Amino acid sequence: MLDRLALIILIIGGINWGSVGLFNFDLVSFIFGGSNQIITRIIFMLVGISALWCVSLLFRARERFITGEQH
């Protein structure tokens, strides 16, 4: 459950960064009233934490592959 939640938050963050890169438009800041608003900063922190959590998915997948564990 936590893996999926982290992945969903990371996808939202990726879409936001894509909109910043392509259109110079920060969707999260626009929705929540600017980049200095506390809710916007919390969302950005959640995206960062989710990214760190998803790094662990890479190592867990590699470990399952090496040990031959099935899920």
C-alpha positions as CSV (number, residue, x, y, z in Angstrom):
1,M,0.0,0.0,0.0
2,L,2.8,2.5,0.9
3,D,4.7,1.6,-2.3
4,R,1.7,2.5,-4.4
5,L,1.0,5.7,-2.5
6,A,4.6,6.8,-2.9
7,L,4.5,5.9,-6.6
8,I,1.3,7.9,-7.1
9,I,2.7,11.0,-5.4
10,L,5.9,10.6,-7.4
11,I,3.9,10.5,-10.7
12,I,2.0,13.7,-9.7
13,G,5.4,15.3,-8.9
14,G,6.8,14.2,-12.3
15,I,3.8,15.6,-14.1
16,N,4.3,18.9,-12.3
17,W,8.0,19.0,-13.2
18,G,7.1,18.2,-16.8
19,S,4.7,21.1,-16.9
20,V,7.4,23.4,-15.4
21,G,9.9,22.2,-18.0
22,L,7.6,22.4,-21.0
23,F,5.4,25.3,-20.2
24,N,7.2,27.1,-17.3
25,F,4.0,26.5,-15.3
26,D,4.1,25.1,-11.8
27,L,0.7,23.4,-11.5
28,V,1.0,22.6,-7.7
29,S,1.8,26.2,-6.9
30,F,-1.0,27.5,-9.1
31,I,-3.6,25.2,-7.4
32,F,-2.5,25.9,-3.9
33,G,-1.7,29.7,-4.1
34,G,2.0,30.0,-4.7
35,S,5.3,28.3,-3.9
36,N,5.6,29.9,-0.5
37,Q,2.3,28.5,0.8
38,I,2.8,25.9,3.5
39,I,0.5,23.3,1.7
40,T,2.6,23.7,-1.5
41,R,5.8,23.1,0.5
42,I,4.3,20.1,2.2
43,I,3.4,18.6,-1.2
44,F,6.9,19.2,-2.5
45,M,8.3,17.5,0.6
46,L,6.0,14.6,0.1
47,V,7.2,14.2,-3.5
48,G,10.8,14.2,-2.3
49,I,10.1,11.6,0.4
50,S,8.2,9.5,-2.1
51,A,11.1,9.6,-4.5
52,L,13.4,8.4,-1.8
53,W,11.0,5.6,-0.9
54,C,10.8,4.6,-4.5
55,V,14.6,4.2,-4.7
56,S,14.1,1.4,-2.2
57,L,11.8,-0.3,-4.7
58,L,14.7,-0.7,-7.1
59,F,16.8,-2.5,-4.5
60,R,13.9,-4.7,-3.3
61,A,13.1,-5.7,-6.9
62,R,16.8,-6.5,-7.5
63,E,16.9,-8.6,-4.3
64,R,13.8,-10.6,-5.4
65,F,15.4,-11.2,-8.8
66,I,18.6,-12.4,-7.3
67,T,16.9,-14.7,-4.7
68,G,14.3,-15.9,-7.2
69,E,11.5,-14.9,-4.9
70,Q,8.0,-14.8,-6.5
71,H,5.1,-12.4,-5.7
